[in-house]
Amino acid sequence: MRVYVNDLTTGELVARELETHEYPSQITVFCDRCGDEVTGDYVVSEHMTSPERLEVARAHLRGEGWVCDKTGDYCPDCKTKVGHRG
């Protein structure tokens, strides 16, 4: 299956052939402070656990200015309000 994904380094849309065990999955991450939510389509593997799939979305959001760590998930507007810098 061919899908089009955003390249994380360039931000450009690129075509990618999926392996047989990979598929696109819609994942939503909520800000733990304000409730803002971001939903996106991410390529995951059938071998990944639910927490591993969520980490795929969190890794992308970190590049968008979110803080996602053991204390929670915080959007760019809220991360400084809960003591995170950056």
C-alpha positions in Angstrom: 0.0 0.0 0.0 1.3 3.5 -0.9 0.6 6.3 1.6 1.7 9.9 1.6 3.3 11.1 4.9 5.0 14.3 6.1 8.8 13.9 6.3 9.7 14.8 9.9 12.9 16.5 8.9 11.7 18.6 5.9 7.9 18.8 6.5 7.4 17.8 2.8 4.7 15.3 1.8 6.4 12.1 0.5 5.2 8.8 -0.9 6.0 5.7 1.1 5.3 2.1 0.5 4.1 0.4 3.6 5.4 -3.0 4.7 2.7 -5.7 5.1 2.7 -5.3 8.9 2.4 -1.5 8.8 -0.8 0.6 8.4 -2.0 4.1 9.0 -3.7 4.7 12.3 -5.5 7.8 13.6 -4.2 8.8 17.0 -5.3 11.7 19.3 -3.2 13.3 22.0 -4.9 15.6 24.5 -3.2 18.4 26.5 -3.4 17.5 30.1 -3.8 21.1 31.2 -6.2 22.8 28.7 -7.7 19.8 26.9 -6.6 20.9 23.5 -6.4 17.9 21.2 -4.4 17.0 18.1 -5.5 14.1 15.9 -3.3 12.8 13.1 -2.7 9.8 11.0 0.5 7.9 11.9 2.1 4.8 10.4 2.2 2.1 13.0 2.9 -1.6 13.0 0.6 -4.5 14.0 3.4 -5.6 16.3 3.3 -2.4 18.4 1.5 -2.1 21.7 -1.0 0.7 22.3 1.6 2.7 24.3 4.1 2.3 21.6 1.6 3.6 19.0 0.9 6.6 21.2 4.6 7.3 21.4 4.7 7.6 17.6 2.3 10.5 17.9 4.0 12.0 20.9 7.4 12.0 19.1 5.8 13.9 16.2 4.2 16.4 18.6 7.5 17.1 20.4 8.7 18.4 17.1 5.7 20.7 17.0 6.5 22.2 20.4 4.6 19.9 22.7 6.1 18.5 25.9 5.2 14.8 26.2 6.9 13.1 29.1 6.2 11.1 32.3 4.4 14.2 33.8 1.9 14.3 30.9 1.3 15.8 27.5 1.3 19.6 27.3 0.6 21.8 24.2 2.9 24.7 23.3 0.7 27.2 25.1 0.5 25.2 28.4 4.0 23.7 28.7 5.5 26.9 30.3 2.5 27.1 32.7 3.3 23.7 34.2 7.0 24.5 34.5 8.5 23.2 31.3 10.9 25.3 29.3 11.6 25.3 25.6 
